[in-house]
Amino acid sequence: MECAASRHVTLCDADSRGFIVVAFCSAILHHWMCKIPTEVATLTIALQAWLKAPSIKYQIRDELILKLFFGCHVEPAIMIEHLQAARRREIEFLYLVNRALDNNIDHCLEGMPQHEYVRAVARGGQRCTQATIEWLDETIASLQKLEKKAHLN
């Protein structure tokens, strides 16, 4: 898969479940959304069956959460660094999602059947990212208090 520097989308072969895999970097989201190839819109039989099947419970698989769970085994400063780095990544992602919601989605997909679905996914991503940033801020603040308390003792 090529990334942002090459500025193009890679259409891959079907994966093990029969889905057509489209790989792209967030930096080229606008380019991708405005030039969706018709092959992507054609669903495989496996993808149609998967879309009709009930969804499983939402699962979070985040290495940072696992590290935080065991965070008492390292200095608070280490976890604070991890959390601050995650916050920077979330801020960058939120910027991209906001740009997509402000410009790209409506401009590129208006009148197309997937328009409202893509908007809903982007709004969900926006809200989850905002909540994650709030949680990161709260967690960083609480660990900073813990760090100060440890220095006083």
Stockholm file with secondary structure:
# STOCKHOLM 1.0

chainA/1-153         MECAASRHVTLCDADSRGFIVVAFCSAILHHWMCKIPTEVATLTIALQAWLKAPSIKYQIRDELILKLFFGCHVEPAIMIEHLQAARRREIEFLYLVNRALDNNIDHCLEGMPQHEYVRAVARGGQRCTQATIEWLDETIASLQKLEKKAHLN
#=GR chainA/1-153 SS CCCTTTCCCEEEEECTTSCEEEECCGGGHHHHHHTCCHHHHSCCHHHHHHHHSCCCCCCCCCHHHHHHHTGGGSCHHHHHHHHHHHHHHHHHHHHHHHHIIIIIHHHHHTTSTTHHHHHHHHHHHHHHHHHHHHHHHHHHHHHHHHHHHHHHC
#=GC SS_cons         CCCTTTCCCEEEEECTTSCEEEECCGGGHHHHHHTCCHHHHSCCHHHHHHHHSCCCCCCCCCHHHHHHHTGGGSCHHHHHHHHHHHHHHHHHHHHHHHHIIIIIHHHHHTTSTTHHHHHHHHHHHHHHHHHHHHHHHHHHHHHHHHHHHHHHC
//
